[in-house]
Amino acid sequence: MKGKLIVITGIDGSGKTVQTKLLCERLRKEGYPVVNTDFPQYGKTFFADMVTKYLKGEFGGTDSVSPYLASLLYAGDRWEAKEQINNWLTEGKIIVSNRYVCDNMAHQGGKIASPTEKEIFYRWLDKLEHQVFAIPRADLNILLYVPAEIAYKLIEKKELRGYLAGKKKDIHEEDINHMQYAQQTFKEIAEGEKKWMTIDCTKGGVLLSEQIIAEKVWHVVQNILK
């Protein structure tokens, strides 16, 4: 049986890493053969090293780097993992990925104001990722929806990260406007798409517990495992 590729996505600070970990644990408990990927693959690939330079601001700020050029770096990182992902799918593994192609669409597409130009970018990106680099398509994208204002505050609680040379925030996380644009773009992409599910991680403006969110994620995932 061919495996499945499940993506956990959302803006920075939305809890992707935690929910990826909890979903992998649940899948193993239920007896599924599960593996985990995390993009970018910091410190592991040529293109991930270039992404690090971009996120540290070495090529300029978020608005000064073309979404087309930035997307090439992220897509290249996935291309370097393509063979392993395809092997896992052939072996029947359930792959849970923390970020994937959809993150390129939202973070880079969010830089584009014109709906027409944004649609042109999406088509270009789909060709780049899935035709030129031939990266497998996700079976399910789970969007963790957390208001940008809440996510921005949660980022403050993160530990210092090695790939940023001791800094707490990268150029995406420092810019709340970028986070808001990415959030809106995520919502636009997810609406009406069959392979997307949006999970509201708040209630009454308050963030839900990790376990409650994890149960919501599990409920969604069960539908594609049947």
LINHUQUI-V458326 format. One line per field, one symbol per residue. ss: DSSP state (~ for helix, > for strand, _ for the rest). phi: phi as a letter, one per 20 degrees, with the letter a starting at -180 (. if undefined). psi: psi as a letter, one per 30 degrees, with the letter a starting at -180 (. if undefined). A space follows every 10 residues. Layout:
BEGIN
ss = ???
phi = ???
psi = ???
END
This chain:
BEGIN
ss = ___>>>>>>_ _____~~~~~ ~~~~~~~~~_ ___>>>>>__ _____~~~~~ ~~~~~_____ ______~~~~ ~~~~~~~~~_ _~~~~~~~~~ ___>>>>>__ ~~~~~~~~~_ ____~~~~~~ ~~~~~~~~~~ ~~_______> >>>>>__~~~ ~~~~~_____ _~~~______ ~~~~_~~~~~ ~~~~~~~~~~ _____>>>>> _>>__>>__~ ~~~~~~~~~~ ~~~~~_
phi = .ffcddddcq fgnengffff fffffffffe nefdcccbdf egmdcgffff fgfffenfdp fgeedgffff fgffffffgf dgffffffff fnfeeddema ggfffffeff fdefgfffff fgfffffffd dfelfgffeb ddeeecggff ffffffefff dgfdlnfece ffffdfffff fffffgffff fnefeccddf ecbmndfffg ffffffffgf fgfeef
psi = kkakjkkkll lkgfgeeeee eeeeeeeeeg gkjklkljkl ikgfleeeee eeeeffgfgl leffkkfeee eeeeeeeeef feeeeeeeee fgljkjkjlb efeeeeeeff fkekeeeeee eeeeeeeeef eefhkkkkfk kjjjjkkeee eeeeeffllk kefghfleka feffjfeeee eeeeeeeeee kfkegkkkjj glkhgkklle eeeeeeeeee eeeff.
END
